[in-house]
Amino acid sequence: MRNIFTKIICCAAATALSAGVLLASACSNVYNAKPLDYTPSADPVVSNGGFAVEKGGYVYFINGKQDNTADNTFGEVVRGAIMRISKDDLSARNYASADTVVPLIAYSGNANAGIFIYGDYVYYSTPSTEKNSDGEVQNSLLEFKRTKLDGTETMKDYYVQLSDNKSEYRYVEKDGVVYLLYVASEELYGTKTTNLHSVNTKTKEDTLLAYNVSAVMFDGSDVTNPRVFYTMNVTEDFINKKTSAYNQLYTVTADATEPADYSEYFKEVFKDEEEGYDPEKDPLYVNCGTLVFDGIGKIQGMMDKITVFNHKDADKVERSAYTYTISDFRNGTLFYTRKPATVDTASLFSVKVDEVVANDWNPVLSNDSASYILRDGSSASSYTYLFDARGDLSEVLIADSNGFIKTTTDENGVILTEIDNEDTFYITTGKQPTALFTAKHGDTNYIYYSITEGNGYSVNRVGYDGTYNDYNNPFSEKVDEYVSVPVLDLDGASDWYKPELIEGQILFATQTDDMTEYPYIMACDIRARENGAATDAVMSNSQIKELNDLYESINEKIEDIDEEEELYKNLKNALRFAHFTGDADYIDKLIKAYVDIEDYEEEQIWSKVGVGIYKDFVAATGDWAEFGEKKVKVNGVDVASNMRDYYYAVLGKMTDADKDAYLENLKTTYMQAYPEVKTTWFEGLSTGAKVGFIVGVCAGGLLIIAAATVTGIVITRKRKAKLPTYTKKRIKVDTTDDRNIDVYSDEQ
């Protein structure tokens, strides 16, 4: 009895404790998952703002491209979640050894900014899981949150929620405080405008940095830069809402909080209006930035109206009004086009950021001190700017329909665009390129780029620091750093983040032909190899060419198989299936199924010779032994060079459903359909229906038996109730007087 009471008390305590934990979790403002092993590191963050970021001994990455409409329940997310893999495991190609840090979908509709790491936290954006009054999930809304790097303290609320999930944003740091800079198209003060905001993640205070901006430009080379540039129109008449024919260019940092005070000006402007000026309702002009260029001008005696928003030297200009368009902002340099009102062409200029933020900078007069680069800057959005060791612009790669044009600047800093085969010439030809990223390997500077083919971003590479003769030697067949090479057949999702190079491995959200429905991250290791082991150096172009040749030789050898020969029937696609899966047993299972179910002859689909070739392929023996001479370990298993995973493999984790669906897709694409088992009506039922039927039959049988039993009992009982009962008197015999009397006789 004492033990029973003890158990009751223990169970009650456990229940109360569980309820307390649940209650504490429900009341908390964070999700607290089981913490991962984590040691804080002072190492610098590498590649911040992309889909893969290095910090300490780990690479944190978004585990594949996922739509905002997918289920975003915390703890249920796999594809699109933020995961981490140790650099040691990445180097060893233990790609499956990844841990989930944030089991929410990391998503942004513009793919210009991904995840950011500051201190011990990862910052990101994710689709909302809130529901409207109809119970519909509002996943078109974008929420900005953070999670601790050990996987704990995921915010339940958010810093800000945006209605446009394609909004531009950056997480930046200034003086030890992390800010969220974002651009929002929103209904504000009675008008839909584009506005620039900054959120202090420490205080969660949202500051409107600039109201009604035309365009915003973040730093393209350092996405963590807290400085941003933007353009604004100038309103000359607020009563009639008349804007100027020119615009202004401003800059601001994320920590700004105080806009210029124009309240007295607006009181004067609206003094004759019925409702007057209400600074809370109609601020009309909010700007925390610093004026960089003022486009106001005068020509032939005519001058735009000077406003309170113009620089004090606006009346000193002797020129046409200017319109500025920001082209690029990188490496401490702002690139922009400037179009005078009196001409049709916008010229390209550049200016150093350090100059425009100096105390002696004049937004009106300093227009003349900017560096003129090119007369026609209409194609500047396709330029890749290259800088020398001092940080000065030295060369430009121009992408056009025929390839990359490499050019330089003259002594005045002007870009030379006329192709002269000396200073300006093509380094690639044939197709329109899209720059992915630049990198330096050894002594060579490379540009990685995509050309239009496949399903998305292809990956190609060429050194860009050569001379004209390096790229144009018709007598050389040598592949070197100045001969463009593709990197295998890599194919990344073009509506997501561009491929990245992390620790000598190209990471991309796959859109290869066999995985278009499963855009997980794949890793392609392009580290040079010695005796089968990867080194710290990245492959040269000639080594990549050798890798390409090896990869292509697989398909070439498969294509050489003559399926007209009965021995090799259906073999090509079976080998392609094996190339992706390495499954040596499936072909036996399929043959057995056709023999058992369809009464096929054993060699009706594949001959024994064909099956032997298939198994030799998987084992890299026999005719395929040459591929077995090159192997790498992937997830702890030796993989021969005739297998897809030798070249690139899935990084992170696939859901079980996606794994099964992907495998079924490969079977459907490359192998015969699995024969259907001929079933009776009962066998054709689903498992649930079968169980229900059996339970029903059993239950019915039991009812019949029970009914029969109960009926028998009732009948018996009724019969007993109706039969007459009596007690037969037995004869009393005195056996002591007469022993001759037969006591068993019926005679009396």
Disulfide bonds with the S-S distance in Angstrom:
none
